[in-house]
Amino acid sequence: MEPFSCQPLFDRLTHVAVKTKAIEKFGKLKTTLEKLEFCWKVELAFDKETVISYKKEVEQILNVLYRQCSEHKKSEILASQAKEKGLKAYIKKKDSLAHHLFTDCLRYAPEGSSLLPLGYGNRSAVLFQMGRYKEALRDMERAEKKGYPSATFFKLLSRRCSCYIELGDRNRAGESLESCKRHLTSISAENREKYEKNIVELENKVINIPATSTVKIEEEDEVDVPQLYLGESQYVIYMSDVFQMKVGDHYGRHVVSTGYVPKGSVVFVEKPFASILLPEHYRDFCHTCFERATNLVPCSECQDAVFCSEECLDNSRTWHQYECGIQHILSSVGIAHLALRVILVAGWKTYCKIRNEELNNRVPGTNETGVYNGRNLTDSYRTVYHLMPHLDQSFPEDQLQYCLASLLLAKTVLDKTSFADQMGRDRSDTPELMELNTITLATAVMRHIAQLVGNAHAITRVASNVCSDSHSHEEITQKRIATAIYPTASLMNHSCKPTIINSFIKDTLVIRTIQNVKASDQIFNCYGPHYCRQTYKERQEALRSQYFFDCKCDPCTMTEYKLKEEIWSGFRCEACDGVTTWVGMNSFDSEDPNGFMKCLECLKIERPSQNLIKTCSKVSSLHEEAEEAKRRGDFDSGIKSLRSALNLGSKIYSADNHYLVTLRDTLARLLTDAGEYGSCCEELKECLRTTERRYGEESVELGHEMLKYTDALVLASGNNNQ
C-alpha cells in the first residue's frame, strides 16, 4: 500500500485561511495555545454555501484512516498465501523471491500462529540454499522457539548440522550431529530410513572438517563504534573532551576547540534521542537502528514495523507500544511524526517536569550540575526541549500547517492508544501533572515540530544505481532513509565550509574533522547549503527560509570563494584567455539588456560576442543530439556528437566549468554502453581532475568519481584479457 499523505488537506485548509483572510487573525495570535485553539474551534465561510470547520475536516480524514487500521493488522489468510507462493518459488530455486515471500509470511502471521515457526523454518531453508548459513542458523533458532512442529523437526536438526559443516565449525557440527542421532527415536517409521542415511552422510562430512576455531554467529559483521578523540567531555555527553560548549550573544550556544585536533579525528559519537524511518523504507530497514533488515523480525501485532534482531524489537517497545497499528496515520504528516515520537519516548510526566522547571541561570539544556545531555531520560529530554524552535519567525501559513499536524497527531494518539493511561498512573505521585487532552498534547508536539525544522538530521545510506542496462556503470548516491534528532550535534553552528563531516553506523551519528583544528577555533557543521554545491544566492535563500539567518561564513563573505564560484560557471575571455563571467539579472542570456561579460583577470567588460552566442547554441544542440541518439541506442552517433560538443565547448568555457564536466560524464556513459572502456577511462580521468579542483581531495563527490573510474578500469581490464 502506498504511503498516505495529509499534506493535500493541510494545503487546502491553508488556502481557505488565506482566501477568507483568517490567516491574518491567526498570525496576530501570540501563543501556541491560542493558535491551536483557533484551529480547533474556527469555522470559515468559504462561500455562501460552504462553511469549513478545521476540526471536522481533521476528524473526517481520521475516520477514513481509522477504518484502514484493520488492513495493517496480522492476517492468517495473507500469511498462508505468502507461504504457499514461497514454497513454489523455493522448489523452482527462485531464492530471492522465495525469501521475500517467506518474509511476508512472517510479517502477516499472527502471534501464536503455526505459520510463524513454519515461516522461519522455510526461510532458513532458502537461506541455506543461498549460502547464507549464519542467517539460516538464526532463523532455525527462532523457528524452534516459536514451536516448530515435532513431525518435521528432523529437517531443522539436519539443516543446522549442515550449516555448521559449511561454516567449518567442527565442534558445533558434531554437537548438532549428536542431536540428530538422539532425535532418531522420534522419527516415524516411513521417514526413519531416509533420515538414517542423511545422518551417515552428515557424519562423514563432520569427520572431514579440519579442527578449527568456532564461528561467531550472534554478531555477524558488527561494526565497532569509534572512540572519541581524547575521550568524552564530562560536561557535554557524546562530544570529545577537546571541545567545549560556549554561550555568547552573537553565536548563542556553540562549540569551540580547546586544543589542536588533527584532521580525521572522531569528535562526536551520538545516539539519537528519537528517530523515524521514512515510510518508503518500512519493509527494508530496521525500524529501531535502521540497519538493512535482510532477515527481519516482525512486530507481533502489526504488519508495518520490522526489525533486524530481537534486541531492536525489544528496544522499540518504548514508542512502538503506542504506534503499533497506526503508523500509516502518524507517517502521513511527514516530519511531524518525529515530533510526536519525541514525546512518546520522553513520556508525559517527563515533558511536564521539564516544561515547568526553572532554569535558575543555567545554560538551557544543562542539568543542576552543568552537564548537557546526561544519560538518563530527564537529562536527555531536557536538551531536546531547549533546542531553538524559531516558531515566531515562521510564516503564518507554515505555523497553521504545524498546528493542523499537531492536532491530528494528538487526537490520533488519544483516540487509538493507551498513552493517556500513563498520566493516570503518574497522577498519584505527580499532582502538578498537566491535564492531557488534544490541545495540551498538540502543544507539546507543536514545539518539537518547530525545533525539527532547524535541528533534524537526515540519516543516509550509500546507494548505487546502475546507469546502463547492459553494463555495470553505476551512479553512487547518498539515500536518505530516516530522520533523527541529535541534541549534542545540534550545538554546532553553520558554515557553508564546515569543519566536520557526518557519517552513520546504524543510527549512531559519527562526526569527524575534515581539517586540522586549532585551539579556540569554532567548530562548524553544514546545515545543507555547501559552498561547493550551491551558489552564494542559493545558500543565502535556503538558510533564510529554513533557519532564519543571513550566513556570514568565509565562503559567503570572502572574495576568493566568490571568484572560485564564478569560475565553475565561467567562460574563456576572448581578449586574454582568462576566466570571464556573466553579470546580469538572469543566467547567461544574449537578450538580457542589462547583462554583460566581465573578465576576472584583464577586467574587460563587454557584451557577449556573436561567436560566443553561436558556439554556446551549437554545443547545446550537439548535446541534445547525443541524448536523442542514446535514447535510440545509436551509441556511435551520440559519441560523435558529444566529442564535437566537447571540442567546441573547450574553446569557450573555462576549464572548470561544470557544464564541461556534464558533457564528459555523459560521454563516459555512452562509451561504456558502446564497450569502449579504455576511452571511457580517459574521460573519467579528466572528470576526476576537475572534481578534485572543485570539491577537494577528500570530498564525497571525488569519492563517487573514483568509484566510477575504478569500475571503468575493471571493465577495461576484463576486456583486454578476453
C-alpha angles and dihedrals in degrees: 000000000000115000112263121228127205090196094101089056092048091048092050093049090047089052089052091052091050094044093050092040090238087128088072092058090044091051092056094056111108108205136049090237091056092049094049093047089049091055093045094050106030122113115188126199101222092178138340093287104031126074114177123205112194091205092054092046091054092045092050094054090044091054089056092048092045090057089055092059090089089062089061096052125096118279126200089196095054091044091053092048091050091048093052092048089047092054091052091050091047092053089051088049092241088148101174092049092045091050090050093049095047088050089053088051089057093046092053101037114104119234109273094024117137086229092072098067090038090051092053091044093050092046090051088056091054092046090051089050089051092051093247094132101162092053090046090055092052091050091050090053089051091048091053093049091050091054108265108204114267092221092071099023090114088071090060093047095050092045090052091053090048091052092055090047091054090047091051094237102146097180096052092039088055092048090050091049090055089052088053091052093048090051092058092091091059095054119104116245094250092055100037098083092052091046093049090054089050090053091052091052091048091048092054090050093048091052090055094053110106115233105269138156118278120266120244108234105172102063106034115177094352112174115215116232107239123245122252117256107262091356132278125317113249090216102042111040118218092021129103117262089234088070130071134198113233133182126214140159093245102039101025112204108356143154127249132176121246093197147005115307119189121226113271096032119145105238105163129033110173139165113213121255087220136350141176133209116231111251094240088063098047093110098044109041136053110260092219109041100011094234112152102267100222091157102025132192111215130220109262094230110034139037096227108068120067131173138201093228145002088258092060090045090055092045091055095060094089091070106011092063085073099035098047110123095004102068090110088063097043093047091051090080098055118217091005085078088068090052089057091044088058090058093044091052094045097041127221094271093056092045092053092046095053093040092055101039122108117237093212093202092311120142105262109263097026125110129229091283094050096255118144117213100000118195098252121087096251095050092044095049091047090065091051093047092053097050111118112268100188088198096147090055093055121098113264089241090058092046090052091054091048088054093050092049091048093050092047092050094044093050091047093052094048093044100044109026142054093240091115089059088068090066090051091053092048096044094083095062098027108052092168092059110134117245113264114226138131094279098045093046090046089052090058093046091047092058092054094046089057090048094049093057087072104021108041117114123211113228108214140189128200111252132183128210121197107233097196132044092216104041139037098247103141138194112218115210140167110248120201110224104163146011124227143171119234108180097189094051088047089069091078118095123225131265127170084225103048129203093219145039127219128226134165137227100193102307095337115109112222116190124193132183115250095196138031111275125212127209112279093020114138114236114232133197124196113240091201110289106094122186092230094052106037136036123251091255093049092049095049093048092049094049094046094049097047106023102025100229140102110239116235098178122135097267089050096049110025121087096220092064094047090051091050090051090053091051091059089064097028135126133216113267109240090212104048105004089242124128117288125185136202114252115191148096093282138025118287106319125155089204094059104107091200097050129097142159120257122191114221091208111036090024091224113161122203145134115272112273122243088245091058093047093047094047093048089052092048093050090050092049092050090050091053090048090053093050090050091049090051091053089052092049091244096138096167093057091045092051091049093050093047093049089052090048091051092047092053094037094054088061095058107023124072114253092253097044107137092224091064089054089052091052092048093048091050090049090051090054092050092048089052091051089050092050093244094134097160092056089045089057091053092054093045090049089059090047088054092055093050093044092051092050091051105037104022136250095282099041126128088235092058089048090054091049090049090054091052090047094050090047089053091048090053091051091047091049093049091048091052092051094055 
